[in-house]
């Protein structure tokens, strides 16, 4: 069953959305009313939900920034944004933040469909410009200027290893062979001056956390 985390600064909205998602056959792992605990749970909990459903407007940190901070560090969870206002108002920002879809809060059919797509790592609304989780993360890292001499695929491979993915997971996600993944890994390790995959991943994570371009 697909697991979902919810963040909305309105406790009533969290309760209603939780019920409606459960009624749709989804498992709500947790619901919180501020961005900080959602960020912590998505980045550091052992059991990260497959999808985060986040309100756009919140008091401590808006949903776009929450989405951006998660996606810069991880390809999971998939992220679906929701809003009480016309979604078109936030469309471009949501795409750039790395979300997989954006829906009106009252569009439960759309939200449920979006959650199922995002749980598979896919774009929920490709026609609106939303990218899948891997593509969205790569786009954010390029925009941030992270390690400019690493190729997009080298960054993606290191990022997926950092997320705990296995080589088999990466080959399936990128539709490439194990030998190709190994080539990306070796090239990235050489550029980072790392002797092992673990060292390369550790250096890459430090680069992302500091925003360095060394």
PAZAPA-4460 file (N, C-alpha, C; in steps of 0.05 Angstrom, whole numbers, plus 32768, in hexadecimal, padded with zeros to 4 digits):
% residues 214
    n_x    n_y    n_z   ca_x   ca_y   ca_z    c_x    c_y    c_z   seq   type   mol
   8011   7FE8   8000   8000   8000   8000   8011   8019   8000     1      X     A
   800A   802D   7FF1   8019   8046   7FEF   8017   8055   8009     2      X     A
   802F   805E   8013   802F   806E   802C   8032   808B   8026     3      X     A
   8024   809B   8035   8022   80B8   8030   8027   80C8   804A     4      X     A
   8036   80DD   8048   8038   80F1   805D   802A   810A   8055     5      X     A
   801E   8118   8068   800E   8130   8062   8018   8147   8072     6      X     A
   801B   815F   8066   8021   8177   8076   800F   818E   806C     7      X     A
   8001   8199   807F   7FEF   81B0   807A   7FEC   81BE   8095     8      X     A
   7FEE   81D9   8094   7FED   81E7   80AE   7FD1   81E8   80BA     9      X     A
   7FBD   81DE   80AD   7FA2   81DC   80B7   7F9D   81BF   80C1    10      X     A
   7F9B   81BB   80DC   7F96   81A0   80E6   7F7D   8193   80DB    11      X     A
   7F69   81A2   80D6   7F50   8197   80CB   7F55   818D   80AF    12      X     A
   7F65   819C   809F   7F6B   8193   8084   7F7B   8179   8084    13      X     A
   7F8E   8177   8097   7F9D   815E   809A   7F8B   8147   80A0    14      X     A
   7F78   814A   80B2   7F66   8135   80BA   7F54   812D   80A2    15      X     A
   7F49   8140   8094   7F37   813A   807E   7F46   812C   8067    16      X     A
   7F5E   8137   8061   7F6D   812C   804B   7F76   810F   8052    17      X     A
   7F7E   810B   806B   7F86   80F0   8074   7F6F   80DC   8070    18      X     A
   7F57   80E4   8077   7F40   80D2   8074   7F3A   80CC   8057    19      X     A
   7F3B   80E1   8047   7F34   80DD   802A   7F49   80CC   801C    20      X     A
   7F62   80CF   8024   7F77   80BF   8017   7F74   80A2   8020    21      X     A
   7F6F   809E   803A   7F6A   8082   8043   7F52   8076   8036    22      X     A
   7F3D   8085   8032   7F25   807B   8024   7F2C   8073   8008    23      X     A
   7F41   807F   7FFD   7F4A   8078   7FE2   7F5E   8061   7FE1    24      X     A
   7F62   8054   7FF7   7F73   803C   7FF8   7F91   8043   7FFD    25      X     A
   7F97   805B   8006   7FB2   8063   800B   7FB8   8062   802A    26      X     A
   7FD0   805E   8031   7FD8   805D   804D   7FE5   8077   8056    27      X     A
   7FD8   8085   8068   7FE3   809F   8072   7FF6   8098   808A    28      X     A
   8010   809C   8086   8023   8096   809B   8023   80AA   80B1    29      X     A
   801F   80C4   80A9   801E   80D9   80BD   8013   80F3   80B0    30      X     A
   800A   8105   80C1   8001   811F   80B9   800B   8134   80CD    31      X     A
   8018   8149   80C3   8023   815E   80D4   8019   8179   80CB    32      X     A
   801C   818D   80DD   8011   81A7   80D7   8026   81BD   80D2    33      X     A
   803F   81B4   80CF   8054   81C8   80C8   806A   81BA   80B7    34      X     A
   8079   81C9   80A9   808C   81BE   8096   80A4   81B1   80A4    35      X     A
   80AD   81BC   80BB   80C5   81B2   80C8   80C4   8194   80CE    36      X     A
   80AF   818A   80DB   80AE   816D   80E0   80AB   815D   80C6    37      X     A
   809E   8168   80B2   809B   8159   8099   80B7   8157   808C    38      X     A
   80C6   816C   808C   80E1   816B   8081   80F2   8156   808F    39      X     A
   80F1   8157   80AA   8101   8143   80BA   80F9   8127   80B3    40      X     A
   80DF   8121   80B2   80D6   8106   80AD   80DD   80FD   8091    41      X     A
   80DC   810F   807E   80E2   8107   8062   8100   8104   805D    42      X     A
   8111   8111   806D   812D   810F   8069   813B   80FB   807B    43      X     A
   8131   80F8   8093   8140   80E9   80A7   8132   80D1   80B3    44      X     A
   8118   80CE   80B0   810A   80B6   80BC   8112   809D   80AD    45      X     A
   8111   8087   80BB   8118   806D   80AE   8103   8066   8099    46      X     A
   80EA   806C   809F   80D4   8065   808E   80C8   807E   8081    47      X     A
   80D5   8086   806B   80CC   809E   805D   80B3   8096   804D    48      X     A
   809E   80A6   804E   8086   809F   803E   808D   80A0   8020    49      X     A
   807D   8091   8010   8082   8091   7FF4   807B   80AC   7FE7    50      X     A
   8068   80BA   7FF3   805E   80D3   7FE8   8059   80E7   7FFF    51      X     A
   8061   8100   7FFA   805A   8116   800C   8045   8127   7FFE    52      X     A
   802F   812C   800C   801A   813F   8002   801D   8158   8013    53      X     A
   8024   816E   8006   802A   8187   8014   801A   819E   800B    54      X     A
   800F   81AD   801E   8002   81C6   8018   8016   81DA   800D    55      X     A
   800E   81EC   7FFC   8020   8200   7FF1   8026   8215   8006    56      X     A
   8012   8220   8013   8015   8235   8026   8015   822B   8043    57      X     A
   802C   822F   8051   802E   8228   806D   803D   823D   807C    58      X     A
   803B   823D   8096   8045   8253   80A6   8064   8253   80A9    59      X     A
   8070   823B   80B0   808C   823B   80B6   809E   823A   809D    60      X     A
   8095   822C   8089   80A3   8229   8070   808F   8222   805B    61      X     A
   808F   8230   8045   807A   8229   8031   8080   820F   8024    62      X     A
   806B   8203   8018   806E   81E9   800D   8082   81E7   7FF6    63      X     A
   8086   81FC   7FE7   8099   81FB   7FD2   80B6   81F8   7FDC    64      X     A
   80BC   8207   7FF1   80D7   8205   7FFD   80DB   81E9   800A    65      X     A
   80C6   81DF   8017   80C7   81C4   8022   80CD   81B0   800C    66      X     A
   80BE   81B2   7FF7   80C2   81A0   7FE0   80DF   81A2   7FD5    67      X     A
   80E8   81BA   7FD2   8103   81BF   7FC7   8119   81B3   7FD9    68      X     A
   8116   81B7   7FF3   812A   81AC   8005   812B   818E   8005    69      X     A
   8114   8181   8003   8113   8164   8002   811F   815A   7FE8    70      X     A
   8116   8166   7FD2   811E   815C   7FB7   813C   8161   7FB2    71      X     A
   8147   8176   7FBD   8164   817A   7FB9   8175   8164   7FC6    72      X     A
   816A   8157   7FD9   8178   8142   7FE8   8170   8126   7FE1    73      X     A
   8157   8122   7FD8   814D   8107   7FD3   813C   8105   7FBA    74      X     A
   813B   80ED   7FAF   8128   80E8   7F99   810E   80DE   7FA4    75      X     A
   810D   80D7   7FBD   80F4   80CE   7FCB   80F0   80E0   7FE3    76      X     A
   80D8   80E5   7FEB   80BE   80DB   7FE0   80B6   80EB   7FC7    77      X     A
   80A2   80E0   7FB9   8094   80F0   7FA5   8085   8106   7FB3    78      X     A
   8082   811D   7FA7   8076   8134   7FB4   805E   813F   7FA4    79      X     A
   8047   8140   7FB1   802F   814B   7FA5   8028   8164   7FB4    80      X     A
   8025   817B   7FA6   801E   8194   7FB3   8000   8198   7FB1    81      X     A
   7FF4   81A4   7FC5   7FD7   81AA   7FC5   7FD3   81C7   7FCD    82      X     A
   7FBD   81D3   7FC3   7FB8   81F0   7FC9   7F9A   81F5   7FC9    83      X     A
   7F92   8209   7FD9   7F76   8211   7FD9   7F71   8227   7FC3    84      X     A
   7F86   822F   7FB6   7F84   8244   7FA2   7F87   8238   7F86    85      X     A
   7F82   8247   7F71   7F85   823C   7F56   7FA1   8231   7F52    86      X     A
   7FA5   8218   7F4C   7FBF   820C   7F49   7FD1   821A   7F35    87      X     A
   7FC5   8226   7F20   7FD5   8234   7F0C   7FE7   824A   7F18    88      X     A
   7FDF   8254   7F2F   7FEE   8269   7F3C   8009   8260   7F45    89      X     A
   800B   8246   7F4B   8024   823B   7F57   8032   8227   7F44    90      X     A
   8028   8223   7F2C   8031   820E   7F1B   804F   820E   7F16    91      X     A
   8059   8225   7F0C   8075   8227   7F05   8087   8222   7F1D    92      X     A
   807F   822D   7F33   808F   822B   7F4C   8090   820E   7F55    93      X     A
   8079   8200   7F53   8078   81E4   7F5C   8089   81D2   7F4B    94      X     A
   8089   81D7   7F31   809A   81C8   7F1E   80B7   81CC   7F25    95      X     A
   80BF   81E5   7F29   80DB   81EC   7F30   80E3   81E1   7F4B    96      X     A
   80D1   81DE   7F5D   80D7   81D4   7F78   80DC   81B6   7F79    97      X     A
   80D4   81A8   7F63   80D9   818C   7F61   80C2   817A   7F68    98      X     A
   80A9   8186   7F69   8091   8176   7F6F   808A   8165   7F57    99      X     A
   8078   8152   7F5C   806F   8141   7F46   8052   8148   7F3C   100      X     A
   8045   815A   7F4B   802A   8162   7F43   8020   8178   7F56   101      X     A
   800B   8186   7F4D   7FFE   819B   7F5D   7FE0   819A   7F58   102      X     A
   7FD1   8199   7F6F   7FB4   8196   7F6C   7FA5   81A9   7F7F   103      X     A
   7F8D   81AF   7F77   7F7B   81BD   7F89   7F73   81AB   7FA0   104      X     A
   7F71   81B5   7FB8   7F6B   81A4   7FCF   7F52   8194   7FCD   105      X     A
   7F3F   819F   7FBE   7F25   8191   7FBB   7F25   817C   7FA5   106      X     A
   7F3B   817A   7F97   7F3C   8167   7F80   7F47   814C   7F8B   107      X     A
   7F37   813D   7F9A   7F41   8125   7FA6   7F47   810F   7F91   108      X     A
   7F38   810E   7F7C   7F3E   80FB   7F66   7F5A   8100   7F5B   109      X     A
   7F60   811A   7F56   7F7A   8121   7F4C   7F90   811C   7F60   110      X     A
   7F8B   8122   7F79   7FA0   811E   7F8E   7FA6   8101   7F90   111      X     A
   7F92   80F0   7F91   7F97   80D3   7F94   7FA6   80C8   7F7C   112      X     A
   7F9F   80D1   7F64   7FAD   80C8   7F4C   7FCA   80D2   7F4D   113      X     A
   7FCD   80EB   7F56   7FE8   80F7   7F57   7FFA   80E8   7F6B   114      X     A
   7FEE   80E0   7F82   7FFD   80D1   7F96   8006   80B7   7F8B   115      X     A
   7FF5   80A9   7F7C   7FFD   808F   7F71   8013   8091   7F5D   116      X     A
   8012   80A6   7F4C   8028   80AB   7F39   8042   80B2   7F47   117      X     A
   8040   80C4   7F5A   8058   80CD   7F69   8065   80B6   7F79   118      X     A
   8054   80A4   7F83   805F   808D   7F92   8071   807C   7F81   119      X     A
   806B   807B   7F67   807C   806C   7F54   8093   807C   7F4A   120      X     A
   8096   8095   7F55   80AC   80A6   7F4C   80A6   80B5   7F32   121      X     A
   808D   80B4   7F29   8086   80C0   7F0F   807B   80DC   7F12   122      X     A
   807A   80EA   7EFC   806C   8104   7EFB   804E   80FE   7EFC   123      X     A
   803F   810D   7F0D   8022   810A   7F0D   8015   811B   7EF7   124      X     A
   8022   8130   7EEF   8017   8142   7EDB   802C   814A   7EC6   125      X     A
   8036   8137   7EB6   804B   813E   7EA3   8043   8153   7E8F   126      X     A
   802A   8155   7E88   8021   8169   7E75   8024   8185   7E80   127      X     A
   8024   8188   7E9A   8027   81A2   7EA7   8044   81A9   7EAD   128      X     A
   8057   8197   7EA5   8073   819D   7EA8   8080   818F   7EC0   129      X     A
   8070   8180   7ED0   807C   8173   7EE7   808D   815C   7EDE   130      X     A
   80A4   8158   7EEC   80B7   8143   7EE6   80B4   812C   7EFA   131      X     A
   80BF   8115   7EF3   80C0   80FF   7F06   80D5   8106   7F1B   132      X     A
   80D7   80F5   7F30   80E8   80FC   7F47   8105   80FF   7F40   133      X     A
   810F   80ED   7F2F   812C   80EE   7F28   8131   8106   7F16   134      X     A
   8120   810B   7F03   8124   8123   7EF2   8122   813D   7F01   135      X     A
   810F   813E   7F14   810B   8156   7F24   8124   815C   7F35   136      X     A
   812F   8147   7F41   8146   814B   7F51   815E   8154   7F41   137      X     A
   8161   8148   7F29   8177   8150   7F18   8175   816D   7F0F   138      X     A
   815C   8176   7F09   8158   8191   7F01   815E   81A5   7F18   139      X     A
   8157   819D   7F30   815D   81AF   7F47   817B   81B1   7F4B   140      X     A
   8189   819A   7F49   81A6   819B   7F4E   81B4   81AB   7F38   141      X     A
   81AB   81A9   7F20   81B7   81B9   7F0B   81B3   81D6   7F10   142      X     A
   819B   81DD   7F19   8195   81F9   7F1F   81A5   8204   7F36   143      X     A
   81AC   81F2   7F48   81BB   81FB   7F60   81D9   81FD   7F5A   144      X     A
   81E1   81F1   7F44   81FD   81F2   7F3D   820E   81DE   7F4C   145      X     A
   8202   81C8   7F55   8210   81B5   7F65   8224   81A5   7F53   146      X     A
   823D   81A7   7F5A   8253   8198   7F4D   8250   8199   7F2F   147      X     A
   8258   81B0   7F24   8253   81B5   7F07   8262   81A2   7EF5   148      X     A
   8277   8194   7EFF   8285   8182   7EED   827B   8165   7EEF   149      X     A
   8267   8161   7F00   8259   8147   7F00   8243   8148   7EEB   150      X     A
   8240   8133   7EDB   822A   8133   7EC8   8210   812F   7ED7   151      X     A
   81FA   8134   7EC9   81DF   8130   7ED5   81DC   8113   7EDE   152      X     A
   81E3   8100   7ECE   81E0   80E4   7ED5   81F2   80DC   7EEC   153      X     A
   820A   80E7   7EEE   821C   80E2   7F04   8210   80EC   7F1E   154      X     A
   8204   8104   7F1D   81F7   810F   7F35   81DF   80FE   7F3D   155      X     A
   81D0   80F6   7F28   81B8   80E6   7F2E   81BF   80CB   7F3B   156      X     A
   81D4   80BE   7F31   81DC   80A4   7F3C   81E6   80A7   7F59   157      X     A
   81F6   80BB   7F5E   8200   80BF   7F7A   81E8   80C7   7F8C   158      X     A
   81D6   80D7   7F81   81BF   80DF   7F91   81AD   80C7   7F98   159      X     A
   81AA   80B4   7F86   819A   809C   7F8B   81A8   808A   7F9E   160      X     A
   81C2   8087   7F9C   81D1   8077   7FB0   81CE   8085   7FCC   161      X     A
   81CF   809F   7FCC   81CB   80AE   7FE6   81B0   80A9   7FF2   162      X     A
   819C   80A4   7FE1   8181   809F   7FEA   817D   8082   7FF3   163      X     A
   8193   8072   7FF1   8191   8056   7FFA   8189   8043   7FE4   164      X     A
   8188   804C   7FCB   8181   803A   7FB4   8198   8027   7FAF   165      X     A
   8191   800F   7FA6   81A5   7FFC   7F9D   81AC   8000   7F80   166      X     A
   81C1   7FF2   7F77   81C8   7FF4   7F5A   81B1   7FE9   7F49   167      X     A
   81A4   7FD4   7F52   818D   7FCA   7F43   8177   7FDE   7F41   168      X     A
   8172   7FED   7F57   815D   8002   7F57   8164   8017   7F42   169      X     A
   817D   801F   7F42   8186   8034   7F30   8184   802B   7F12   170      X     A
   818C   8013   7F0D   818A   8009   7EF1   816E   8009   7EE8   171      X     A
   815B   8001   7EF9   813F   8001   7EF1   8134   801D   7EED   172      X     A
   813B   802F   7F00   8131   804B   7EFF   813B   805A   7EE6   173      X     A
   8154   8055   7EDF   8161   8064   7EC9   8160   8054   7EAF   174      X     A
   8157   803B   7EB0   8156   802A   7E99   8171   8027   7E8B   175      X     A
   8186   8021   7E9C   81A1   801D   7E91   81AC   8004   7E9E   176      X     A
   81C3   7FFB   7E94   81CF   7FE2   7E9E   81DF   7FE8   7EB8   177      X     A
   81E6   7FD2   7EC6   81F7   7FD5   7EDE   8212   7FE0   7ED7   178      X     A
   821C   7FD9   7EC0   8236   7FE3   7EB7   8235   8001   7EB3   179      X     A
   821F   800B   7EA8   821C   8027   7EA4   821B   8036   7EBE   180      X     A
   820C   802B   7ED1   820B   8037   7EEC   8226   8038   7EF9   181      X     A
   8235   8022   7EF6   8250   8021   7F01   8263   8036   7EF4   182      X     A
   825F   803A   7EDA   826F   804F   7ECD   8269   806B   7ED8   183      X     A
   824F   8071   7EDB   8248   808B   7EE7   8254   808E   7F03   184      X     A
   8252   8078   7F12   825D   8079   7F2E   827B   807E   7F2E   185      X     A
   828A   806F   7F1D   82A7   8072   7F1C   82AF   808E   7F13   186      X     A
   82A2   8099   7EFF   82A8   80B4   7EF5   82A3   80C8   7F0B   187      X     A
   828C   80C6   7F18   8286   80D9   7F2E   829A   80D7   7F45   188      X     A
   82A1   80BE   7F4C   82B5   80BA   7F61   82CF   80C7   7F5B   189      X     A
   82D8   80C3   7F42   82F1   80CF   7F39   82F0   80ED   7F3B   190      X     A
   82DB   80F9   7F32   82D8   8116   7F32   82D8   8121   7F4F   191      X     A
   82CC   8112   7F61   82CA   811A   7F7D   82E3   8113   7F8D   192      X     A
   82F5   8104   7F81   830D   80FB   7F90   8307   80E6   7FA5   193      X     A
   82F3   80D5   7F9F   82EA   80C1   7FB3   82F4   80A5   7FAA   194      X     A
   82FD   8096   7FBE   8307   807B   7FB8   82F2   8066   7FB7   195      X     A
   82DC   806B   7FC4   82C6   8058   7FC5   82AB   8066   7FC0   196      X     A
   8297   8055   7FBB   827C   8061   7FB7   8273   806F   7FD0   197      X     A
   8278   8064   7FE7   826F   8070   8000   827B   808C   8004   198      X     A
   8295   808E   7FFD   82A2   80A8   7FFF   8296   80BC   7FEB   199      X     A
   8291   80B3   7FD3   8285   80C4   7FBE   826A   80CE   7FC7   200      X     A
   825A   80BD   7FD1   823F   80C4   7FDB   8241   80D8   7FF2   201      X     A
   8253   80D3   8005   8257   80E5   801B   8260   8101   8012   202      X     A
   8273   8102   7FFF   827C   811C   7FF5   8265   812A   7FE6   203      X     A
   8256   811B   7FD7   8240   8127   7FC8   822B   8132   7FDB   204      X     A
   8225   8124   7FF0   8211   812E   8003   821B   8148   8010   205      X     A
   8235   8149   8017   8240   8161   8023   823E   8178   800F   206      X     A
   8244   8172   7FF6   8242   8187   7FE1   8226   8192   7FE0   207      X     A
   8212   8181   7FE1   81F6   818A   7FDF   81EE   819A   7FF8   208      X     A
   81F7   8191   800F   81EF   819F   8028   81FC   81BB   802A   209      X     A
   8214   81BE   801E   8221   81D8   8020   821C   81E9   8008   210      X     A
   8212   81DD   7FF2   820E   81ED   7FDA   8229   81F3   7FCC   211      X     A
   823E   81E5   7FD3   8258   81EA   7FC7   8259   81E2   7FAA   212      X     A
   826C   81EE   7F9B   8270   81E6   7F7F   828D   81DD   7F7B   213      X     A
   8299   81D2   7F90   82B5   81C9   7F8E   82B8   81B2   7F7B   214      X     A
***
